Amino acid sequence: MDRTVRTVEDVLALLDGLFASESEGADGRLATGDGKDFWDRFYTDRTRPVPFFVAKPDENLAAYLDQGLIAPGRALDLGCGAGRNALYLAARGFEVDAVDLSPVAVAWAEDRAREAGVGIRFRWGDAFALPAAELTGPYDLVVDSGCFHHLPPHRRVSYLALLDRVLARGGHLALTSFAAGEGGMGSQRSDADLYRERDLEGGLAYTPDSLRSIFSDLIEVELRRMRAMPPESALFGVTFLWTALFRAG
Ligand SMILES: C[S@@+](CC[C@H](N)C(=O)[O-])C[C@H]1O[C@@H](n2cnc3c(N)ncnc32)[C@H](O)[C@@H]1O
């Protein structure tokens, strides 16, 4: 018999366990959402035709900069994968920290940064479990392209707590997530049903109103579908994602 729950963090860890079939990290701790082993395998073969393996930044991120909605400062790329947005921001004058659950992804991102001759401070681990000293902030920009929608519902609590801790006053969150509805992607099961099924079904779909409600402590600057970008473009764009820019008041 075990009686392990004492703190809120214990509750969150217990709920992680419901989705934990593949998510035990090397240090024995459970990672949140899809697990480290899953993502390590995902990034092992760099030649796979995965859309976001291209070394191109999100079209909306480039648009925010070009329109003057954001300006160079300190940035955190949350769930950076192979680093395409982190690289772009560093090249555009940001001082970039980047974190990913997968050391295999981070090794690839480090190779890309070396080749491009840009300096980025990489970390690997569960962004929501790293010691506070590893992600100190304050960041003028937190970029999350495709990490948030892989988290189980209860980890939104950890996500918002991280934002609260590291986002500068007046700083921005640039988020892309699976879009619910026509032409979208991701699971449309209710939060409650995800726990009943104990399956995140490859990522969660969000409506604009669900994003507005979850990030209601922030001010919406823009929320739209990502624009499709042709293969010859220097930018990445697929239409099954929302792109959102929120500002901390
Ligand atoms: C769909 S991929 C997107 C990667 C990258 N942002 C891009 O757009 O190319 C989602 C990424 O989130 C990372 N991730 C998931 N949960 C995480 C967590 N708890 N902490 C840090 N990274 C996480 C995964 O390892 C994966 O690389």
The ligand as a Gaussian input file, in Angstrom:
#p B3LYP/6-31G(d) Opt

LIG

0 1
 C        6.291000      18.677000     -31.872000
 S        7.908000      18.792000     -31.185000
 C        8.334000      20.446000     -31.674000
 C        9.819000      20.728000     -31.639000
 C       10.215000      22.164000     -32.017000
 N        9.600000      23.154000     -31.179000
 C        9.881000      22.450000     -33.455000
 O        8.850000      23.089000     -33.691000
 O       10.616000      22.049000     -34.331000
 C        7.570000      18.952000     -29.447000
 C        8.816000      19.011000     -28.602000
 O        8.467000      19.241000     -27.237000
 C        9.394000      18.546000     -26.429000
 N        8.810000      18.371000     -25.082000
 C        7.693000      17.681000     -24.758000
 N        7.485000      17.728000     -23.423000
 C        8.485000      18.482000     -22.903000
 C        8.835000      18.892000     -21.590000
 N        8.101000      18.499000     -20.537000
 N        9.943000      19.650000     -21.419000
 C       10.708000      20.011000     -22.494000
 N       10.416000      19.661000     -23.764000
 C        9.327000      18.895000     -23.972000
 C        9.621000      17.243000     -27.176000
 O       10.806000      16.589000     -26.788000
 C        9.631000      17.719000     -28.626000
 O       10.926000      18.002000     -29.090000

